[in-house]
């Protein structure tokens, strides 16, 4: 991983940029190897990622922070993190594990037409929870998959061929994780209509939360009624669509308040408010404190 800033006051973004001479689109490394790269204190702070990360804790305990949520991890804990999330590694604890990073486009085929397998791989990744704990048998299988990919990244073969191999291995790993999650949650293989609707809503919200704040706008885009959308969101996420939208807007505001020096007026504009005063009222109503108070409590 390599640091890449997007403007002096933005939350630090880290893009997929492996070491020199590494020509592959997926990287597997141990926590020990990552520690050797993190030589500056600044790189230990929270940052926004531009790629996917799978983290498997194999030894020890740590607390990995994702979007202001501390996640205590023990052996067998698996984290599946996505682009745009803010995260912070726990380098102060004595733990070991495997880390796999890859850009979103690595999941897409080189040719223009996606196959069923391509679509299933993307779906399998999106369905994974941010945090789960694997049973011992599953942990052994997943550990073996990480270790094999780690070994294969060092094959003395053309990058094109190794990338193809890694892509198939990642597909198999994601399929396994998808099946494990389904077994743990006792979910049937076919998602319910509400799950499918919520998934589409969540994808659209991620694109438009800074421009569209109303449930009605998302309902129109999804071709359903506001009532149906809110029912689906309540069923899957445990909250109404209106509350879910507000939570996503506030998450972005929290990221910018805690991890950047951007003025509050500029943050208000970033999350879709024409008037800073309206943003301040909205934030205080939803979070329980003013943006300034939140920044003072959570400044990194």
C-alpha positions in Angstrom: 0.0 0.0 0.0 1.2 3.5 -0.7 0.1 6.9 0.4 -1.6 9.2 -2.1 -3.1 12.5 -1.1 -6.1 14.1 -2.8 -5.6 17.7 -1.9 -3.9 19.1 1.2 -6.9 19.0 3.5 -8.7 15.9 2.3 -8.8 12.7 4.3 -5.7 10.8 3.3 -6.5 8.3 0.6 -4.4 5.3 -0.1 -4.5 3.7 -3.5 -3.3 0.4 -4.8 0.4 1.0 -5.5 2.5 -2.0 -4.6 6.3 -1.9 -4.4 8.5 -1.2 -7.4 8.8 -4.1 -9.8 5.6 -5.7 -8.6 3.4 -6.0 -11.7 0.4 -7.8 -10.3 -3.1 -6.5 -9.7 -3.5 -8.3 -6.4 -1.1 -8.3 -3.5 -1.0 -10.7 -0.5 1.2 -10.0 2.4 1.5 -10.8 6.1 1.1 -8.3 8.8 4.8 -8.6 9.5 5.5 -7.5 5.9 3.1 -4.6 6.2 4.8 -3.5 9.4 8.1 -3.2 7.6 6.5 -0.8 5.1 4.9 1.5 7.7 7.9 3.6 8.7 6.2 6.9 9.2 3.9 7.7 12.2 1.5 9.5 9.8 0.8 6.2 8.0 -0.5 4.8 11.2 -3.4 7.3 11.3 -6.8 6.7 9.8 -7.0 6.8 6.0 -9.5 6.2 3.3 -8.8 3.2 1.0 -9.3 3.1 -2.7 -9.3 -0.7 -2.9 -10.7 -3.9 -1.3 -9.0 -5.4 1.7 -9.5 -8.9 3.2 -7.8 -9.3 6.6 -7.6 -12.6 8.4 -6.2 -12.5 11.9 -4.2 -15.7 12.6 -2.5 -15.0 15.9 -3.0 -12.6 18.8 -5.6 -9.9 19.3 -6.0 -6.4 17.8 -8.6 -3.7 17.4 -9.1 -2.6 13.8 -11.0 0.6 13.4 -13.4 1.0 10.5 -15.5 4.2 10.1 -15.3 5.1 13.8 -16.2 1.6 14.9 -13.5 -0.4 16.9 -13.6 -4.0 15.8 -11.9 -6.3 18.4 -10.3 -9.1 16.5 -9.1 -12.5 17.6 -7.7 -15.5 15.7 -10.2 -16.4 13.0 -11.6 -12.9 12.6 -12.1 -11.9 8.9 -12.5 -8.3 7.8 -13.8 -7.4 4.4 -13.3 -3.7 3.7 -14.4 -1.8 0.7 -13.2 1.3 -1.3 -14.1 4.7 0.4 -14.1 3.3 3.9 -11.9 5.0 6.5 -9.8 2.5 8.5 -6.9 2.3 10.9 -4.6 -0.6 11.6 -3.7 -1.5 15.1 0.1 -1.6 15.0 0.5 -1.4 18.8 -0.9 -4.9 19.5 1.0 -8.1 19.1 -0.9 -9.9 16.3 -0.3 -11.6 13.0 -2.4 -12.3 10.0 -2.9 -12.3 6.2 -3.8 -9.2 4.2 -5.1 -9.3 0.6 -5.6 -6.1 -1.4 -6.9 -5.5 -4.9 -8.6 -2.8 -6.9 -12.3 -3.1 -7.7 -11.5 -3.6 -11.4 -9.6 -6.7 -10.7 -12.9 -8.4 -10.3 -14.0 -7.4 -13.8 -13.2 -9.4 -16.9 -10.8 -8.1 -19.5 -13.4 -8.6 -22.2 -16.5 -6.4 -22.4 -19.1 -9.1 -21.6 -19.2 -10.4 -18.0 -19.8 -14.1 -17.6 -22.0 -15.6 -14.9 -18.9 -16.5 -12.9 -17.7 -12.8 -13.1 -21.0 -11.5 -11.8 -21.1 -14.2 -9.0 -17.6 -13.2 -7.9 -18.6 -9.5 -7.6 -21.9 -10.5 -5.8 -20.0 -12.8 -3.4 -17.7 -9.9 -2.4 -20.5 -7.4 -1.9 -22.5 -9.8 0.2 -19.7 -10.3 2.8 -20.1 -8.6 6.2 -17.4 -6.3 7.3 -16.6 -8.6 10.2 -17.1 -12.3 10.9 -15.3 -15.0 12.9 -14.5 -18.2 11.1 -14.8 -21.7 12.6 -11.6 -23.6 12.9 -12.1 -25.8 9.8 -13.1 -22.7 7.7 -10.2 -20.8 9.1 -7.7 -23.5 8.0 -9.2 -23.5 4.5 -9.1 -19.7 4.2 -5.6 -19.5 5.6 -4.4 -22.1 3.1 -6.0 -20.0 0.3 -4.2 -16.8 1.5 -0.9 -18.7 1.8 -1.2 -20.2 -1.7 -1.9 -16.8 -3.3 1.0 -15.3 -1.4 3.3 -18.0 -2.8 1.9 -17.7 -6.3 2.5 -13.9 -6.4 6.2 -14.9 -6.4 6.1 -17.2 -9.4 8.6 -16.4 -12.0 6.0 -16.3 -14.8 4.6 -13.6 -17.0 2.4 -11.1 -15.1 -0.5 -11.8 -17.4 -0.5 -15.5 -16.5 0.0 -14.9 -12.8 -2.8 -12.4 -12.7 -5.2 -14.9 -14.4 -4.2 -17.5 -11.8 -4.7 -15.1 -8.9 -8.1 -14.0 -10.3 -9.3 -17.6 -10.3 -8.0 -18.1 -6.8 -9.7 -15.0 -5.5 -12.9 -16.1 -7.1 -12.7 -19.4 -5.3 -11.9 -17.7 -2.0 -14.8 -15.3 -2.3 -17.1 -18.1 -3.2 -16.0 -20.0 -0.1 -16.4 -17.0 2.1 -19.9 -16.3 0.6 -20.9 -19.9 1.4 -19.4 -19.7 5.0 -21.4 -16.5 5.6 -24.6 -18.0 4.2 -24.1 -21.0 6.5 -23.4 -18.9 9.5 -26.5 -16.8 9.0 -28.7 -19.6 7.8 -29.7 -17.6 4.7 -31.1 -19.4 1.6 -29.1 -19.1 -1.5 -31.6 -16.8 -3.2 -31.9 -13.3 -1.8 -35.4 -12.2 -0.9 -37.1 -9.3 -2.8 -36.5 -7.0 0.1 -32.8 -8.0 0.2 -32.4 -7.4 -3.5 -34.2 -4.0 -3.3 -32.1 -2.9 -0.4 -28.9 -3.9 -2.2 -29.8 -1.8 -5.1 -30.8 1.1 -2.8 -27.4 0.9 -1.0 -25.5 0.9 -4.3 -27.4 3.9 -5.5 -27.1 5.7 -2.2 -23.3 5.3 -2.3 -23.3 7.1 -5.7 -25.8 9.9 -4.9 -25.8 10.6 -1.1 -24.1 14.0 -1.6 -26.7 15.0 -4.2 -29.9 13.2 -3.3 -31.2 13.3 0.3 -34.8 12.3 -0.2 -36.3 8.8 -0.1 -38.6 9.8 -3.0 -35.7 10.4 -5.3 -34.2 6.9 -4.6 -37.6 5.2 -4.9 -38.1 6.8 -8.4 -34.6 5.6 -9.5 -35.4 2.1 -8.2 -38.9 2.0 -9.7 -40.7 1.4 -6.4 -42.8 3.3 -3.9 -41.3 5.1 -0.9 -43.2 2.7 1.4 -41.8 -0.3 -0.3 -38.2 1.0 -0.2 -38.6 1.9 3.5 -40.0 -1.5 4.3 -37.1 -3.2 2.5 -34.6 -1.1 4.4 -36.3 -1.7 7.7 -36.3 -5.4 7.0 -32.6 -5.7 6.1 -30.9 -2.8 8.0 -33.3 -2.4 10.9 -34.1 1.3 10.1 -36.2 3.3 7.7 -34.8 4.5 4.4 -34.8 8.1 5.6 -32.7 7.2 8.7 -30.4 5.1 6.5 -29.8 8.0 4.1 -29.1 10.4 7.1 -26.7 7.9 8.5 -24.7 7.7 5.3 -24.5 11.5 5.0 -23.4 11.8 8.6 -20.8 9.0 8.1 -19.1 11.0 5.3 -19.3 14.2 7.4 -17.7 12.4 10.4 -14.9 11.1 8.2 -14.1 14.6 7.0 -14.5 16.3 10.4 -12.2 13.8 12.2 -9.6 13.2 9.6 -9.2 16.5 7.6 -8.8 20.2 8.3 -11.6 21.2 5.9 -13.8 24.1 7.1 -17.2 23.0 8.2 -18.8 25.1 5.4 -16.8 23.1 2.8 -17.8 19.8 4.5 -21.4 20.9 4.3 -21.0 21.5 0.6 -19.3 18.1 0.2 -22.3 16.3 1.6 -24.9 18.2 -0.3 -26.0 21.2 1.8 -26.3 24.7 0.2 -26.3 26.4 3.6 -23.8 25.5 6.4 -26.4 26.3 9.0 -28.7 23.7 7.7 -25.9 21.1 7.8 -25.1 22.1 11.4 -28.7 21.6 12.4 -29.0 18.3 10.6 -25.8 17.0 12.1 -26.6 18.0 15.6 -30.1 16.5 15.4 -28.8 13.2 14.1 -25.5 12.8 15.9 -26.3 14.7 19.2 -23.5 17.2 19.0 -22.4 20.0 16.7 -19.8 19.3 13.9 -17.3 21.4 15.8 -17.8 19.4 19.0 -17.5 16.1 17.1 -14.2 17.3 15.5 -12.7 18.2 18.9 -13.6 14.8 20.3 -12.4 12.7 17.4 -9.5 14.7 15.8 -6.7 12.4 14.6 
